[in-house]
């Protein structure tokens, strides 16, 4: 299974990836932290008329590579790069 971070780091050569989850979504936050994401801040938003705190998370290419369980190779991405706004 190819995850979005595999595609970002291995296929698109990204330097970092970001994610976020609301404070009441403990499962999502736990998975992100287990994968190596680190908290970089919080924000407050109004959701359905109530205050909601959102945690912003980030993982770097190096952190991802040090934690991944399997080697990832992306094939067939080159024809899609112009659609993603990236040079081939």
N, C-alpha and C positions, 0 to 999 in steps of 0.2 A: 504494500500500500504506500503510495507516494503522498506524503503530507505537504501542506503548503510551505512549511519551512524547508523541506528537502528541495522543493522547486526553487524557492527564493535563494537559498545559499548555493546549491549545487548547479542549478540550471541558469539562474539569473545573476549569479555572483554578487548577491546582496551583502552589505556589511553588517546589517542587523535587521531584525524583524520585531514588530510590535504587536501587542495584543492588549485587551482590556476586559474587565469583568466587574460587575457591580458587587459591592461588599456582601450582599446576601446570596451570591452565587459561589459558595465555598468550594463546591466540587470543581468548577472551572478554574478557580484560583489555585487549587491544590494540584491539578493536572499541569497547569502552566509552570508552577514552581518546580514540580518534579522534572519537567522537561528542561529546566535550567533558566527559565525566564526570571528576571529580577525586577522588583518594583522600582519604578522611576518617578512615581508621583500619583497623586489622586486628583480628582475633579468632582465638583458637585453639580448635579443636574436635577431638574424637576421632571419626574416621570409620573404621568397620570396624577398630577397635582401634588405629589409628595417629593420631598428631598431624597435624592439617591446619591450615594457616594460610589464613584467608579475608581478602581485601581488600574493604573496604566503600567504595563509590563514591557520589558524588552529583553531580547536575547541576541548576543553577538554571534557572528560566524564562528569564532573560536570556541565559545561556550557550547554551541550546537555540536561542533565537530568532536569535542571532548566527551560528550554524553551520548551521542547516537549509538544505537545498538548494532546497526548493520550498515555496510557500505552502500552508498546510493549513487547510481549513474542515471543521468537523464538522457534519453535518446529522442530524436525527432522534434526537438524544440526550435531549431533554427528557422523553419518556415513560419513559425508563429511569432517570432521576435518583432517584426514590423507591426503586427497587430497590438503588441504590448508597448509600442513606442520606444523600442530599443533597437539598436543597430544589429544587423545579423553578423 
